[in-house]
């Protein structure tokens, strides 16, 4: 059995699309630019808010990124106020986390979302005692797919890479797992599709959170 599980946040544990779309569009509106659709937001998130806003500006017509610095400042203001907007766990996630807790498997969150908002999302939805480690984007931890955050989490959990299963919903997550040398599970309920995940050869592809339980038990 795996000794620890590390989860991406957006699109893996929590459906945060409404908060991301609202914060991005409020930022674009303040800059006098057109808003994005839900389909567009799902394709540009996952690599940190700076990359997200760069992609959003280009989609909104600012190809030269003339508003980039203003967009970063405004987005962080807006997102701080809206990071919990209509955020909810995916169906089956609470039950999976309960199984891990009861099985004494240690758990962590590793997100490219800013650290403060990562903590607010996780503790606001799941409480303060579900996860052993919560790690969002900071100056000290490079953003995914750099594996540094995974290594730091493993140290805190006192686990080896071969004892860990990493869950994520994007190519960034699949590359993070590969770079860290941990088994990776691509989840099919998140922001991206099967084709994107399969291209990066995760060890597992799972359709529903409960599908992870026999995988964890069999390892």
BALOBA-1460 file (C-alpha; in Angstrom, 3 decimals):
// residues 219
<rec num="1" residu="x" x="0.000" y="0.000" z="0.000"/>
<rec num="2" residu="x" x="1.217" y="3.509" z="-0.770"/>
<rec num="3" residu="x" x="2.317" y="5.355" z="2.372"/>
<rec num="4" residu="x" x="1.399" y="8.828" z="1.135"/>
<rec num="5" residu="x" x="-0.698" y="10.559" z="-1.510"/>
<rec num="6" residu="x" x="-0.049" y="14.035" z="-2.915"/>
<rec num="7" residu="x" x="-2.906" y="15.868" z="-4.633"/>
<rec num="8" residu="x" x="-3.054" y="18.760" z="-7.027"/>
<rec num="9" residu="x" x="-5.808" y="21.182" z="-5.979"/>
<rec num="10" residu="x" x="-7.653" y="22.831" z="-8.912"/>
<rec num="11" residu="x" x="-9.403" y="20.218" z="-11.018"/>
<rec num="12" residu="x" x="-8.305" y="17.352" z="-8.785"/>
<rec num="13" residu="x" x="-9.620" y="17.923" z="-5.261"/>
<rec num="14" residu="x" x="-11.793" y="20.965" z="-5.835"/>
<rec num="15" residu="x" x="-13.841" y="22.394" z="-8.664"/>
<rec num="16" residu="x" x="-12.560" y="25.972" z="-8.585"/>
<rec num="17" residu="x" x="-13.553" y="26.946" z="-12.114"/>
<rec num="18" residu="x" x="-16.133" y="29.525" z="-11.022"/>
<rec num="19" residu="x" x="-13.655" y="31.295" z="-8.729"/>
<rec num="20" residu="x" x="-10.939" y="31.302" z="-11.393"/>
<rec num="21" residu="x" x="-13.284" y="32.516" z="-14.116"/>
<rec num="22" residu="x" x="-14.797" y="35.221" z="-11.916"/>
<rec num="23" residu="x" x="-11.404" y="36.516" z="-10.761"/>
<rec num="24" residu="x" x="-9.930" y="36.477" z="-14.254"/>
<rec num="25" residu="x" x="-12.895" y="38.237" z="-15.829"/>
<rec num="26" residu="x" x="-13.125" y="40.881" z="-13.109"/>
<rec num="27" residu="x" x="-9.454" y="41.608" z="-13.786"/>
<rec num="28" residu="x" x="-9.990" y="41.833" z="-17.541"/>
<rec num="29" residu="x" x="-13.053" y="44.056" z="-17.083"/>
<rec num="30" residu="x" x="-11.054" y="46.522" z="-14.972"/>
<rec num="31" residu="x" x="-8.536" y="46.694" z="-17.813"/>
<rec num="32" residu="x" x="-11.270" y="47.311" z="-20.390"/>
<rec num="33" residu="x" x="-10.809" y="43.930" z="-22.050"/>
<rec num="34" residu="x" x="-13.276" y="41.252" z="-23.089"/>
<rec num="35" residu="x" x="-14.163" y="38.364" z="-20.783"/>
<rec num="36" residu="x" x="-13.319" y="34.689" z="-21.202"/>
<rec num="37" residu="x" x="-15.598" y="31.677" z="-21.330"/>
<rec num="38" residu="x" x="-15.534" y="28.688" z="-18.991"/>
<rec num="39" residu="x" x="-13.999" y="26.522" z="-21.725"/>
<rec num="40" residu="x" x="-11.193" y="29.035" z="-22.158"/>
<rec num="41" residu="x" x="-10.413" y="29.297" z="-18.449"/>
<rec num="42" residu="x" x="-10.154" y="25.527" z="-18.117"/>
<rec num="43" residu="x" x="-7.456" y="25.481" z="-20.809"/>
<rec num="44" residu="x" x="-5.239" y="28.237" z="-19.370"/>
<rec num="45" residu="x" x="-5.050" y="27.438" z="-15.654"/>
<rec num="46" residu="x" x="-2.681" y="25.086" z="-13.835"/>
<rec num="47" residu="x" x="0.690" y="26.735" z="-14.361"/>
<rec num="48" residu="x" x="0.469" y="29.527" z="-11.793"/>
<rec num="49" residu="x" x="-1.415" y="32.811" z="-11.853"/>
<rec num="50" residu="x" x="1.278" y="34.696" z="-13.786"/>
<rec num="51" residu="x" x="1.101" y="32.286" z="-16.712"/>
<rec num="52" residu="x" x="-2.678" y="32.196" z="-16.389"/>
<rec num="53" residu="x" x="-2.944" y="35.963" z="-16.733"/>
<rec num="54" residu="x" x="-0.481" y="36.033" z="-19.620"/>
<rec num="55" residu="x" x="-2.672" y="33.540" z="-21.472"/>
<rec num="56" residu="x" x="-5.859" y="35.368" z="-20.468"/>
<rec num="57" residu="x" x="-4.604" y="38.711" z="-21.768"/>
<rec num="58" residu="x" x="-3.703" y="37.196" z="-25.128"/>
<rec num="59" residu="x" x="-7.116" y="35.553" z="-25.417"/>
<rec num="60" residu="x" x="-8.732" y="38.889" z="-24.530"/>
<rec num="61" residu="x" x="-6.866" y="40.671" z="-27.324"/>
<rec num="62" residu="x" x="-3.785" y="42.046" z="-25.543"/>
<rec num="63" residu="x" x="-1.254" y="40.175" z="-27.708"/>
<rec num="64" residu="x" x="1.587" y="42.497" z="-26.687"/>
<rec num="65" residu="x" x="0.830" y="42.032" z="-22.963"/>
<rec num="66" residu="x" x="0.796" y="45.773" z="-22.417"/>
<rec num="67" residu="x" x="-1.444" y="45.287" z="-19.359"/>
<rec num="68" residu="x" x="0.554" y="42.403" z="-17.880"/>
<rec num="69" residu="x" x="1.939" y="44.021" z="-14.726"/>
<rec num="70" residu="x" x="-1.352" y="45.749" z="-13.940"/>
<rec num="71" residu="x" x="-3.184" y="42.478" z="-14.524"/>
<rec num="72" residu="x" x="-1.016" y="40.620" z="-12.011"/>
<rec num="73" residu="x" x="-1.615" y="43.257" z="-9.336"/>
<rec num="74" residu="x" x="-5.365" y="43.454" z="-9.959"/>
<rec num="75" residu="x" x="-5.779" y="39.678" z="-10.153"/>
<rec num="76" residu="x" x="-4.167" y="39.099" z="-6.772"/>
<rec num="77" residu="x" x="-6.454" y="41.724" z="-5.227"/>
<rec num="78" residu="x" x="-9.553" y="40.266" z="-6.856"/>
<rec num="79" residu="x" x="-8.621" y="36.641" z="-6.291"/>
<rec num="80" residu="x" x="-7.981" y="37.243" z="-2.597"/>
<rec num="81" residu="x" x="-11.632" y="38.293" z="-2.330"/>
<rec num="82" residu="x" x="-13.072" y="35.613" z="-4.616"/>
<rec num="83" residu="x" x="-10.923" y="32.488" z="-4.181"/>
<rec num="84" residu="x" x="-13.768" y="30.660" z="-2.392"/>
<rec num="85" residu="x" x="-16.456" y="31.667" z="-4.914"/>
<rec num="86" residu="x" x="-18.620" y="28.567" z="-5.587"/>
<rec num="87" residu="x" x="-15.696" y="26.256" z="-4.739"/>
<rec num="88" residu="x" x="-16.744" y="22.667" z="-4.023"/>
<rec num="89" residu="x" x="-15.109" y="19.223" z="-3.777"/>
<rec num="90" residu="x" x="-15.606" y="16.819" z="-6.639"/>
<rec num="91" residu="x" x="-18.046" y="13.991" z="-6.003"/>
<rec num="92" residu="x" x="-16.264" y="11.128" z="-4.260"/>
<rec num="93" residu="x" x="-13.298" y="13.171" z="-3.000"/>
<rec num="94" residu="x" x="-14.465" y="13.413" z="0.648"/>
<rec num="95" residu="x" x="-14.946" y="9.638" z="0.708"/>
<rec num="96" residu="x" x="-11.488" y="9.025" z="-0.768"/>
<rec num="97" residu="x" x="-9.901" y="11.309" z="1.810"/>
<rec num="98" residu="x" x="-11.794" y="9.543" z="4.586"/>
<rec num="99" residu="x" x="-10.451" y="6.193" z="3.364"/>
<rec num="100" residu="x" x="-6.893" y="7.547" z="3.367"/>
<rec num="101" residu="x" x="-7.298" y="8.931" z="6.872"/>
<rec num="102" residu="x" x="-8.722" y="5.690" z="8.201"/>
<rec num="103" residu="x" x="-5.923" y="3.745" z="6.493"/>
<rec num="104" residu="x" x="-3.301" y="6.025" z="8.079"/>
<rec num="105" residu="x" x="-1.987" y="7.056" z="4.682"/>
<rec num="106" residu="x" x="-0.485" y="10.527" z="4.902"/>
<rec num="107" residu="x" x="-1.781" y="13.184" z="2.534"/>
<rec num="108" residu="x" x="-0.575" y="16.459" z="1.057"/>
<rec num="109" residu="x" x="-1.668" y="19.157" z="-1.383"/>
<rec num="110" residu="x" x="0.766" y="20.659" z="-3.892"/>
<rec num="111" residu="x" x="-0.662" y="23.496" z="-5.977"/>
<rec num="112" residu="x" x="0.550" y="26.234" z="-8.296"/>
<rec num="113" residu="x" x="-2.117" y="28.469" z="-6.756"/>
<rec num="114" residu="x" x="-0.636" y="31.134" z="-4.424"/>
<rec num="115" residu="x" x="-0.003" y="29.588" z="-1.020"/>
<rec num="116" residu="x" x="-2.425" y="31.745" z="0.956"/>
<rec num="117" residu="x" x="-5.346" y="30.972" z="-1.331"/>
<rec num="118" residu="x" x="-4.349" y="27.281" z="-1.424"/>
<rec num="119" residu="x" x="-4.634" y="27.089" z="2.352"/>
<rec num="120" residu="x" x="-7.936" y="28.993" z="2.328"/>
<rec num="121" residu="x" x="-9.429" y="26.647" z="-0.272"/>
<rec num="122" residu="x" x="-8.334" y="23.467" z="1.468"/>
<rec num="123" residu="x" x="-9.087" y="24.436" z="5.053"/>
<rec num="124" residu="x" x="-12.289" y="26.224" z="4.034"/>
<rec num="125" residu="x" x="-13.682" y="23.084" z="2.404"/>
<rec num="126" residu="x" x="-12.038" y="20.183" z="4.243"/>
<rec num="127" residu="x" x="-11.079" y="21.699" z="7.604"/>
<rec num="128" residu="x" x="-7.656" y="21.846" z="9.227"/>
<rec num="129" residu="x" x="-7.022" y="18.194" z="10.064"/>
<rec num="130" residu="x" x="-7.456" y="16.288" z="6.803"/>
<rec num="131" residu="x" x="-4.113" y="17.026" z="5.118"/>
<rec num="132" residu="x" x="-0.712" y="16.643" z="6.717"/>
<rec num="133" residu="x" x="0.953" y="19.184" z="4.398"/>
<rec num="134" residu="x" x="-0.483" y="22.004" z="2.280"/>
<rec num="135" residu="x" x="1.904" y="23.650" z="-0.187"/>
<rec num="136" residu="x" x="0.958" y="26.398" z="-2.614"/>
<rec num="137" residu="x" x="3.155" y="28.590" z="-4.779"/>
<rec num="138" residu="x" x="5.775" y="30.588" z="-2.867"/>
<rec num="139" residu="x" x="9.055" y="32.279" z="-3.710"/>
<rec num="140" residu="x" x="10.912" y="29.400" z="-2.034"/>
<rec num="141" residu="x" x="9.182" y="26.566" z="-3.914"/>
<rec num="142" residu="x" x="9.370" y="26.680" z="-7.734"/>
<rec num="143" residu="x" x="6.091" y="26.091" z="-9.488"/>
<rec num="144" residu="x" x="5.237" y="22.736" z="-11.003"/>
<rec num="145" residu="x" x="6.415" y="20.851" z="-13.030"/>
<rec num="146" residu="x" x="9.584" y="21.502" z="-11.016"/>
<rec num="147" residu="x" x="9.681" y="18.573" z="-8.540"/>
<rec num="148" residu="x" x="11.171" y="20.545" z="-5.627"/>
<rec num="149" residu="x" x="7.809" y="20.860" z="-3.891"/>
<rec num="150" residu="x" x="7.225" y="17.122" z="-4.093"/>
<rec num="151" residu="x" x="10.642" y="16.435" z="-2.590"/>
<rec num="152" residu="x" x="9.995" y="18.878" z="0.258"/>
<rec num="153" residu="x" x="6.633" y="17.274" z="0.961"/>
<rec num="154" residu="x" x="8.172" y="13.796" z="0.994"/>
<rec num="155" residu="x" x="10.723" y="14.976" z="3.551"/>
<rec num="156" residu="x" x="7.966" y="16.280" z="5.796"/>
<rec num="157" residu="x" x="5.988" y="13.065" z="5.403"/>
<rec num="158" residu="x" x="9.129" y="10.936" z="5.915"/>
<rec num="159" residu="x" x="8.358" y="8.961" z="2.773"/>
<rec num="160" residu="x" x="10.366" y="7.793" z="-0.233"/>
<rec num="161" residu="x" x="9.311" y="8.511" z="-3.841"/>
<rec num="162" residu="x" x="8.401" y="4.870" z="-4.452"/>
<rec num="163" residu="x" x="5.950" y="5.041" z="-1.529"/>
<rec num="164" residu="x" x="4.013" y="7.973" z="-2.980"/>
<rec num="165" residu="x" x="1.122" y="8.342" z="-5.430"/>
<rec num="166" residu="x" x="0.616" y="11.760" z="-7.013"/>
<rec num="167" residu="x" x="-2.818" y="12.822" z="-8.337"/>
<rec num="168" residu="x" x="-3.370" y="15.531" z="-10.950"/>
<rec num="169" residu="x" x="-5.539" y="16.568" z="-13.874"/>
<rec num="170" residu="x" x="-3.173" y="18.345" z="-16.303"/>
<rec num="171" residu="x" x="0.003" y="17.762" z="-18.277"/>
<rec num="172" residu="x" x="1.783" y="19.920" z="-15.697"/>
<rec num="173" residu="x" x="0.876" y="17.398" z="-13.007"/>
<rec num="174" residu="x" x="1.909" y="14.426" z="-15.115"/>
<rec num="175" residu="x" x="5.304" y="16.048" z="-15.721"/>
<rec num="176" residu="x" x="5.633" y="16.911" z="-12.037"/>
<rec num="177" residu="x" x="5.155" y="13.288" z="-11.042"/>
<rec num="178" residu="x" x="7.605" y="12.064" z="-13.669"/>
<rec num="179" residu="x" x="10.202" y="14.667" z="-12.666"/>
<rec num="180" residu="x" x="9.901" y="13.612" z="-9.013"/>
<rec num="181" residu="x" x="10.085" y="9.897" z="-9.770"/>
<rec num="182" residu="x" x="6.738" y="9.131" z="-8.145"/>
<rec num="183" residu="x" x="3.820" y="7.126" z="-9.505"/>
<rec num="184" residu="x" x="1.249" y="9.417" z="-11.060"/>
<rec num="185" residu="x" x="-2.516" y="9.072" z="-11.394"/>
<rec num="186" residu="x" x="-4.192" y="11.204" z="-14.032"/>
<rec num="187" residu="x" x="-7.735" y="12.093" z="-12.992"/>
<rec num="188" residu="x" x="-10.385" y="12.371" z="-15.697"/>
<rec num="189" residu="x" x="-12.919" y="14.526" z="-13.835"/>
<rec num="190" residu="x" x="-10.808" y="17.695" z="-13.915"/>
<rec num="191" residu="x" x="-9.873" y="20.492" z="-16.294"/>
<rec num="192" residu="x" x="-8.278" y="18.481" z="-19.109"/>
<rec num="193" residu="x" x="-9.089" y="15.360" z="-21.081"/>
<rec num="194" residu="x" x="-7.810" y="11.843" z="-21.480"/>
<rec num="195" residu="x" x="-5.729" y="12.618" z="-24.575"/>
<rec num="196" residu="x" x="-3.634" y="15.258" z="-22.811"/>
<rec num="197" residu="x" x="-2.981" y="13.033" z="-19.806"/>
<rec num="198" residu="x" x="-2.216" y="9.893" z="-21.801"/>
<rec num="199" residu="x" x="0.431" y="11.772" z="-23.782"/>
<rec num="200" residu="x" x="2.524" y="11.988" z="-20.602"/>
<rec num="201" residu="x" x="2.172" y="8.309" z="-19.665"/>
<rec num="202" residu="x" x="0.854" y="8.361" z="-16.092"/>
<rec num="203" residu="x" x="0.925" y="4.998" z="-14.361"/>
<rec num="204" residu="x" x="-2.825" y="5.181" z="-13.827"/>
<rec num="205" residu="x" x="-5.816" y="6.959" z="-15.332"/>
<rec num="206" residu="x" x="-8.853" y="7.056" z="-13.062"/>
<rec num="207" residu="x" x="-12.414" y="7.981" z="-13.955"/>
<rec num="208" residu="x" x="-13.734" y="8.541" z="-10.410"/>
<rec num="209" residu="x" x="-12.094" y="9.179" z="-7.023"/>
<rec num="210" residu="x" x="-13.268" y="5.813" z="-5.676"/>
<rec num="211" residu="x" x="-11.287" y="4.084" z="-8.448"/>
<rec num="212" residu="x" x="-8.120" y="5.089" z="-6.593"/>
<rec num="213" residu="x" x="-8.889" y="2.937" z="-3.550"/>
<rec num="214" residu="x" x="-8.118" y="-0.512" z="-5.027"/>
<rec num="215" residu="x" x="-5.013" y="0.939" z="-6.712"/>
<rec num="216" residu="x" x="-3.734" y="2.210" z="-3.365"/>
<rec num="217" residu="x" x="-4.556" y="-1.042" z="-1.608"/>
<rec num="218" residu="x" x="-2.859" y="-3.200" z="-4.237"/>
<rec num="219" residu="x" x="0.468" y="-1.341" z="-4.297"/>
